[in-house]
């Protein structure tokens, strides 16, 4: 269907969130950041935050409440929320125990939630972690080697189990460990009769699934299925194919979760948005019949059917299996399958899970007017708690202000001067905006220096402000990668400063190495993939390369810059593995492919700071 009551989507997401919160007294909305929070949030329990693009309703927003999620952050339709939105949610539902960001394994979510996590760490929230869900089996091990599996509706099952664990008083580490075990035992596969329709967009680009045709192995964002089957198979053959993709232990590309005979599962059947309830329960019946007669003799312990993670109005469904027996074996804590079943069955006060118990909502919250449920909060937390062990007061790390400001200015000016080359190169291998993006960030940093950035010599404060400036002005993947690295670097400098470490190349090398490791959790890009990492990683490695105390600070920095330049310029001989440049393939420009513009922005910055310090490379 391509007709809608609301013909465009620019205001639709916020209006939908207002309608949800206005209908449920257990919720509060932060309209400016499209964040739904549990109005009865308990800061003594582990905070759980999920989110992502809109268009998957009820998605995570429908599962906020006591015994479930603490907050959900929404982006535009099929677009990740920004790091600022996510960090606002972190501050709005603080925890003395710790915070877990449950994310769907998509590039935007990895980068923006990853950046918010590092911003929180940089500001003293140490018990915070990312838990990615990657349950889709349609893309095999070989094709998905770099980016991993996509997330599907199983995400909501993870949220339910961890929400109950938090409510039961599990510690931060206990909840995180449980989450890793559950995601490790989860599998999903979807199918559809047609693509969904986004209000106000030209949906022709998504293509049309032909008559008498079905696609198996689609994602949540209108991506085409991995398998196009025509003519459309009968229901039993369709579900047989889907279950084979989930359970076939001989399929080395897709046997992500081991199954043994008589293993117990939670069956999770999800409406992609456009299926009737009549057909959905018929799907449950067929899946149940086939699992019971399967050679593995699968035992279905719990079944849930409904709209959990949709793709707008897509006429399709997905099947998820959580192997309880495998999770119990992996945890080996003596509690067995009963632990997970108890958490799946636990009471909660969310809006969308079957069997919500809204009697859990405190009376004073239930009596709030509709308007009282909307709170415009950006900087200050909605719920305030006493300072705890997870909030560490910032340790001031001082550095000579004049040198600090001089070096930052030189680096920013060098990047700004490189804008024409970056633009030219990105026009060939990307979408042409790299130069503009880097110039915008450089100008913003130069303005901040004019306004006094770094005059007090507070190194942590400078790094924090530079991170925020890059995040505000540099869009796209490059800006997100730089921001995550800088936020992680800020956190490491703060921690090393608290240990009393001297600000020297040894400290910078250790901090940069740790920051690169942290960045690696948010992006699969590595050296050799023709990205900014080809220059950034060698630079960090160079800072920590000194094996002898006899090596001077200048020589250590010279080595780091040399490695950065070699890595960046060497990208002209590489084939892209990630990002938009992968679509260029072997396309040749006059004189061959240019170096990667993102990597060369790092080269320009390093050459700039080197030249200012008398190091010319």
C-alpha positions in Angstrom: 0.0 0.0 0.0 1.4 3.4 -0.9 -1.4 5.6 0.5 -1.1 7.1 4.0 -3.2 9.3 6.4 -0.1 11.3 7.0 1.4 12.0 3.6 4.9 12.9 4.8 7.2 11.8 7.6 9.1 14.9 8.8 6.8 15.4 11.8 5.3 11.9 11.9 7.8 10.3 14.3 7.4 12.9 17.0 3.6 12.9 16.7 3.6 9.1 17.0 5.8 9.3 20.2 3.4 11.9 21.7 0.5 9.7 21.0 2.2 6.7 22.6 3.2 8.6 25.8 -0.1 10.4 26.0 -1.8 7.0 26.1 0.4 5.4 28.8 0.9 7.0 32.2 4.0 4.9 32.8 6.0 6.9 30.2 7.6 10.4 29.8 8.7 11.9 26.6 11.6 14.2 25.9 10.3 15.7 22.7 13.5 17.6 21.7 15.5 14.3 21.5 12.6 11.9 20.7 13.4 10.0 23.8 10.8 7.9 25.7 11.7 7.1 29.3 10.3 5.1 32.1 8.7 7.7 34.4 9.2 5.3 37.4 12.9 4.7 36.6 14.8 3.3 39.6 18.4 4.5 39.7 19.4 1.6 41.9 18.8 -0.8 39.1 20.8 -1.3 35.9 19.7 1.2 33.2 18.8 -0.3 29.8 18.6 1.9 26.8 17.7 0.8 23.3 16.8 2.7 20.1 17.3 3.2 16.4 15.5 4.5 13.4 11.7 4.9 13.5 9.6 2.8 11.3 9.9 -0.3 13.4 7.1 0.4 15.8 6.4 -0.6 18.4 10.2 -1.2 18.2 12.0 -0.3 21.4 9.7 2.6 22.2 6.8 0.3 22.9 8.8 -1.6 25.5 9.8 1.1 27.9 8.6 0.6 31.4 9.2 -1.1 34.8 10.7 -4.5 34.2 11.7 -3.7 30.7 13.7 -0.8 29.1 14.6 2.4 31.0 14.6 4.5 27.8 14.3 4.4 24.0 15.8 6.9 21.6 14.3 7.3 18.1 15.8 8.7 14.9 14.0 9.5 11.7 12.5 6.7 9.7 15.2 4.1 9.1 17.9 6.5 10.4 19.9 6.1 13.6 19.5 8.7 16.3 22.4 11.0 16.9 25.0 10.6 19.6 23.6 13.7 21.3 20.1 12.1 21.5 21.6 8.9 23.0 23.7 10.7 25.5 20.7 12.8 26.6 18.9 9.5 27.4 21.9 8.3 29.4 21.8 11.4 31.5 18.0 11.2 31.8 17.9 7.7 33.3 21.1 7.6 35.5 22.1 4.5 37.4 24.2 3.8 40.5 24.8 0.3 39.1 25.6 0.9 35.5 24.1 1.5 32.0 23.8 -0.9 29.0 23.1 0.3 25.5 21.3 -2.4 23.6 21.9 -1.7 19.9 20.9 -3.2 16.6 24.0 -4.2 14.6 23.8 -1.5 11.9 26.6 0.9 11.0 24.8 4.1 12.1 23.7 2.6 15.4 27.2 1.2 16.2 28.8 4.6 15.5 26.3 6.9 17.2 25.6 4.8 20.3 29.3 4.0 20.4 30.1 7.8 20.5 27.5 8.4 23.2 29.1 5.6 25.3 32.5 7.2 25.0 31.2 10.6 25.8 29.7 9.2 28.9 33.0 7.5 29.8 34.9 10.7 29.2 32.6 12.5 31.6 33.1 10.0 34.4 30.3 7.4 33.8 32.5 4.3 33.9 30.0 1.5 34.2 28.6 1.8 30.7 28.7 -0.8 27.9 27.4 -1.5 24.4 25.5 -4.8 23.7 25.0 -5.3 20.0 22.3 -7.7 18.8 23.0 -9.6 15.6 20.5 -12.4 15.2 19.8 -12.5 11.4 21.1 -15.6 9.7 20.3 -14.6 6.1 23.8 -13.2 5.4 26.4 -15.9 5.8 29.7 -15.9 7.6 31.8 -15.1 4.4 29.7 -12.2 3.1 29.2 -10.7 6.5 32.7 -11.3 7.8 33.5 -7.6 8.3 30.2 -6.1 9.5 28.7 -9.2 11.2 25.0 -10.2 11.2 22.2 -7.7 11.1 19.7 -7.3 14.0 16.1 -8.5 13.6 13.1 -8.8 16.0 15.1 -10.9 18.4 16.4 -7.6 19.8 13.1 -7.1 21.7 13.4 -10.6 23.3 16.9 -9.6 24.5 15.4 -6.3 26.0 12.7 -8.3 27.8 15.1 -10.7 29.4 17.6 -8.1 30.5 14.8 -5.8 31.7 13.5 -8.5 34.0 17.1 -9.2 35.2 17.6 -5.5 36.0 14.3 -5.4 37.9 15.3 -8.6 39.8 18.5 -6.8 41.0 21.2 -8.3 38.8 24.4 -6.3 38.9 25.8 -4.5 35.9 28.3 -7.2 35.1 25.7 -10.0 35.7 23.3 -8.3 33.4 25.9 -7.7 30.7 27.1 -11.3 30.9 23.5 -12.5 30.6 23.0 -10.3 27.6 26.0 -11.7 25.8 24.9 -15.2 26.5 21.3 -14.6 25.2 22.5 -12.8 22.0 24.8 -15.7 21.4 21.9 -18.1 21.4 19.5 -16.1 19.2 18.6 -16.6 15.5 16.2 -14.9 13.2 15.1 -15.0 9.6 12.4 -12.9 7.8 10.3 -13.1 4.6 8.1 -10.7 2.8 5.6 -10.5 -0.1 6.4 -6.8 -0.8 8.5 -3.9 0.3 7.2 -1.3 2.8 6.3 2.3 1.9 7.8 5.3 3.6 5.3 8.2 3.8 6.5 11.1 1.6 9.4 9.3 0.0 9.9 8.0 -3.6 9.7 4.3 -2.8 10.2 3.2 -6.4 14.0 3.0 -5.7 13.3 0.1 -3.4 11.9 -2.0 -6.2 8.8 -4.1 -6.4 8.5 -7.7 -5.6 6.7 -9.4 -8.5 3.5 -11.3 -8.4 3.7 -14.9 -7.3 7.1 -14.1 -5.7 8.4 -14.0 -2.2 11.7 -12.8 -0.7 13.5 -14.6 2.2 16.2 -13.1 4.2 15.4 -9.4 4.2 16.5 -6.8 6.7 14.4 -4.2 8.6 15.0 -1.3 6.2 13.5 -2.3 2.9 16.6 -4.1 1.8 15.9 -6.9 -0.8 15.9 -10.4 0.5 18.8 -12.7 0.1 16.6 -15.4 -1.6 14.0 -14.5 -4.3 11.7 -17.4 -4.6 9.2 -17.7 -7.6 6.7 -19.0 -7.8 5.6 -18.3 -4.3 5.9 -21.6 -2.3 3.0 -23.0 -0.2 3.1 -22.1 3.5 4.6 -25.4 4.6 7.5 -25.2 2.1 8.2 -21.5 2.9 8.5 -22.2 6.6 10.5 -25.4 6.0 13.0 -23.3 4.0 13.1 -20.6 6.8 13.6 -23.2 9.6 16.3 -24.9 7.6 18.2 -21.6 7.5 17.9 -21.4 11.3 18.6 -25.0 12.2 20.7 -26.7 9.6 23.9 -27.6 11.5 25.6 -28.6 8.2 25.3 -25.1 6.8 28.7 -23.8 7.7 27.7 -20.3 6.5 24.7 -20.0 8.8 25.0 -22.5 11.7 25.7 -19.6 14.1 24.1 -21.4 17.2 24.7 -25.0 18.0 21.6 -27.2 18.5 21.5 -30.6 20.1 18.6 -33.0 20.1 15.7 -32.0 22.3 17.0 -28.5 22.9 14.5 -26.1 24.4 13.6 -22.8 22.6 11.6 -19.6 22.9 9.6 -19.2 19.6 9.2 -15.6 18.7 7.1 -14.9 15.6 7.1 -11.2 14.5 4.7 -9.4 12.2 6.8 -7.2 9.9 3.9 -4.7 9.9 1.4 -5.7 7.1 0.2 -9.2 8.0 -3.2 -9.9 9.5 -3.5 -11.5 12.9 -5.5 -14.3 11.3 -2.4 -15.3 9.2 0.1 -14.6 11.9 -1.3 -17.3 14.2 -1.5 -19.7 11.3 2.2 -19.1 10.9 2.7 -20.0 14.5 0.7 -23.2 14.1 2.8 -24.3 11.0 6.1 -23.4 12.7 5.1 -25.3 15.8 4.1 -28.3 13.8 7.4 -28.4 11.9 9.6 -27.9 15.0 7.9 -30.7 16.8 8.5 -33.1 13.9 12.0 -31.8 13.2 14.8 -34.4 13.4 16.3 -32.4 16.3 13.0 -32.8 18.3 13.0 -29.2 19.3 11.0 -28.4 22.5 9.1 -25.2 22.4 9.0 -23.8 26.0 7.5 -20.4 25.3 5.8 -18.9 22.2 5.2 -15.2 21.6 3.5 -13.8 18.5 2.8 -10.2 17.6 4.2 -6.9 16.2 7.6 -6.4 18.0 10.0 -5.0 15.4 8.2 -4.0 12.2 9.3 -2.5 8.9 6.4 0.0 8.6 3.7 -1.8 6.6 5.7 -4.6 5.0 3.6 -7.7 4.3 5.8 -10.2 5.9 7.0 -11.9 9.1 10.1 -13.2 10.8 10.8 -16.2 12.9 13.2 -16.0 15.9 14.5 -18.9 18.0 16.3 -18.5 21.3 18.1 -21.7 22.2 17.5 -21.8 26.0 19.5 -25.0 26.4 22.5 -23.5 24.6 22.3 -20.4 26.7 22.1 -22.5 29.9 25.1 -24.5 28.8 27.1 -21.4 28.0 26.3 -19.8 31.4 26.9 -22.9 33.4 25.8 -21.2 36.6 23.6 -23.9 38.0 20.3 -22.1 37.2 19.7 -23.8 33.9 16.9 -23.0 31.5 14.6 -22.0 34.4 16.5 -18.8 34.9 15.8 -17.5 31.3 12.2 -18.7 31.4 11.5 -16.9 34.6 12.9 -13.7 33.1 10.8 -14.1 29.9 7.7 -14.6 32.1 8.4 -11.8 34.6 5.8 -9.0 35.0 6.4 -5.6 33.5 4.7 -2.3 32.7 5.5 -1.8 29.0 2.9 -0.8 26.4 3.4 -3.4 23.7 4.5 -6.8 25.1 1.7 -9.3 25.4 0.4 -9.3 28.9 1.6 -5.9 30.1 0.8 -5.2 33.8 0.1 -1.5 34.0 -1.0 -1.9 37.7 2.8 -1.7 38.3 2.6 2.0 37.5 2.8 4.1 40.7 -0.5 6.0 41.5 1.2 9.4 41.4 2.4 8.8 37.8 -0.9 7.3 36.7 -2.7 10.5 37.6 -0.4 12.8 35.6 -2.1 14.8 32.8 -1.1 14.1 29.2 0.9 17.4 29.1 2.8 16.5 32.2 4.2 13.5 30.4 6.2 15.7 28.0 9.4 17.1 29.4 11.8 19.3 27.5 15.0 18.2 29.0 18.3 18.2 27.2 21.2 18.9 29.6 19.9 18.1 33.1 18.8 14.6 34.0 15.1 14.0 34.7 16.0 11.8 37.6 18.7 13.0 39.9 20.8 10.7 42.1 23.5 11.1 44.6 27.1 10.9 43.2 28.1 7.3 43.1 31.0 5.1 42.3 30.0 5.2 38.6 30.4 9.0 38.5 34.1 9.9 38.9 34.9 13.6 39.4 37.0 14.8 36.5 40.7 14.7 37.2 42.3 17.9 35.8 45.3 17.1 33.5 47.2 20.2 32.7 49.4 21.0 29.8 51.2 24.2 28.6 48.3 26.3 27.2 50.4 28.1 24.6 51.8 25.0 23.1 48.5 23.2 23.3 46.6 25.9 21.5 49.4 26.4 18.9 49.4 22.7 18.0 45.7 22.4 17.7 45.5 25.6 15.5 48.2 24.3 13.2 46.5 21.0 12.7 43.1 22.6 12.0 44.6 25.1 9.5 46.3 22.3 7.7 43.1 20.3 7.3 41.3 23.4 6.2 44.0 24.1 3.5 43.6 20.5 2.3 39.9 20.9 1.5 40.2 21.3 -2.3 42.2 18.0 -2.6 39.9 16.2 -0.2 36.9 17.3 -2.2 38.5 16.4 -5.5 39.4 12.9 -4.3 36.0 12.3 -2.7 34.3 13.3 -5.9 36.0 10.3 -7.5 35.7 7.7 -4.8 32.9 8.8 -2.6 30.0 11.2 -2.5 32.0 14.4 -2.7 31.4 15.9 0.8 34.6 14.9 2.7 36.3 18.2 2.0 33.3 20.2 3.0 32.8 18.2 6.2 36.5 18.5 7.3 36.5 22.2 6.5 33.5 22.7 8.6 35.1 20.9 11.6 38.3 22.8 11.1 36.6 26.2 11.0 34.6 25.4 14.2 37.8 24.4 16.1 39.5 27.6 14.9 36.5 29.6 16.2 36.7 27.8 19.5 40.4 28.7 19.8 39.5 32.4 19.1 36.9 32.1 21.9 39.6 30.8 24.3 39.7 27.1 23.9 42.6 25.7 25.9 43.7 28.9 27.6 43.4 27.2 31.0 45.6 24.3 30.0 42.9 21.7 31.1 43.7 18.9 28.6 40.6 16.8 29.4 38.4 19.9 29.0 40.1 20.7 25.6 39.7 17.1 24.4 36.0 17.1 25.5 35.2 20.4 23.7 37.0 19.3 20.5 35.0 16.0 20.5 31.8 17.9 20.9 32.8 20.3 18.1 33.6 17.5 15.7 30.4 15.7 16.6 28.4 18.9 16.0 30.0 19.9 12.7 31.3 16.8 10.9 28.6 14.6 9.7 28.8 11.1 8.2 30.9 8.1 9.1 34.2 10.0 9.1 32.9 12.5 11.7 31.5 9.7 13.8 34.8 7.8 13.8 36.8 10.9 14.7 34.3 11.7 17.5 34.4 8.2 19.0 38.2 8.1 18.9 38.4 11.5 20.6 35.8 10.7 23.2 37.6 7.5 24.0 40.9 9.4 24.1 39.4 11.9 26.5 38.3 9.1 28.9 41.8 7.5 28.8 43.6 10.7 29.4 41.3 11.4 32.4 42.0 8.0 33.8 45.7 8.2 33.3 45.7 11.7 34.8 43.9 10.3 37.8 46.8 7.9 38.2 49.2 10.8 38.3 50.8 10.1 34.9 53.0 12.7 33.3 51.8 14.2 30.0 54.4 12.8 27.6 54.5 10.7 24.5 54.4 7.6 26.7 51.1 8.7 28.1 49.7 9.7 24.7 50.8 6.4 23.2 49.0 4.4 25.9 45.9 6.6 25.7 45.8 6.5 21.9 46.3 2.7 21.9 43.4 2.2 24.3 41.2 4.6 22.3 41.9 2.7 19.1 40.8 -0.5 20.8 37.6 1.1 22.0 36.9 2.5 18.5 37.3 -1.0 17.1 34.1 -2.0 18.9 32.1 0.5 16.9 33.5 0.0 13.4 34.9 -3.0 11.5 37.3 -0.8 9.5 40.9 -1.8 10.0 44.3 -1.1 8.3 44.0 -2.2 4.7 40.3 -1.4 4.2 41.0 2.0 2.6 39.5 4.2 5.2 40.7 6.8 7.7 41.8 3.9 9.9 44.7 3.3 7.5 46.2 6.6 8.8 44.7 6.8 12.3 45.8 3.3 13.5 49.5 3.7 12.4 49.7 7.1 14.0 48.5 5.7 17.4 50.9 2.7 17.0 53.7 5.1 16.3 53.1 7.0 19.5 53.5 3.9 21.5 56.4 2.5 19.4 59.3 3.7 21.5 61.1 0.7 23.0 63.8 2.7 24.8 63.7 5.7 27.1 66.6 7.1 25.2 64.3 7.9 22.2 63.4 11.6 22.3 59.8 12.9 22.4 60.4 14.5 19.0 61.6 11.3 17.4 58.6 9.4 18.8 56.2 12.0 17.3 58.2 12.0 14.0 57.8 8.2 13.8 54.0 8.4 14.4 53.6 11.1 11.7 55.7 9.1 9.3 53.5 6.0 9.8 50.4 8.1 9.4 51.6 9.6 6.1 52.7 6.3 4.8 49.4 4.7 5.7 47.3 7.5 4.3 49.2 7.9 1.0 49.3 4.1 0.6 45.5 3.9 0.4 45.7 4.8 -3.3 46.9 1.2 -3.9 44.1 -0.4 -1.8 40.6 -1.6 -2.7 37.8 -0.3 -0.4 36.3 -2.9 1.9 33.8 -0.7 3.7 31.8 2.5 3.1 30.5 4.2 0.0 33.9 3.8 -1.8 33.2 0.0 -2.0 30.7 0.8 -4.7 33.4 2.4 -6.8 35.0 -0.9 -7.3 37.9 -0.8 -9.8 36.8 2.5 -11.4 39.8 4.4 -12.6 40.3 8.1 -12.7 43.0 9.8 -14.7 46.2 8.5 -13.2 44.5 5.8 -11.2 42.5 6.0 -8.0 43.4 8.8 -5.5 44.2 8.1 -1.9 41.3 7.8 0.5 40.2 11.3 1.4 39.3 10.4 5.0 42.8 9.0 5.6 44.3 12.1 4.0 42.4 14.4 6.4 44.3 12.7 9.2 47.6 13.0 7.3 46.9 16.7 6.8 46.3 17.2 10.5 49.4 15.3 11.6 51.6 17.1 9.1 50.2 20.4 10.4 51.0 19.7 14.0 54.4 18.2 13.0 55.4 21.3 11.0 54.4 23.5 14.0 56.8 21.6 16.2 59.6 21.5 13.6 58.9 18.0 12.2 58.5 18.1 8.5 57.4 14.9 6.8 
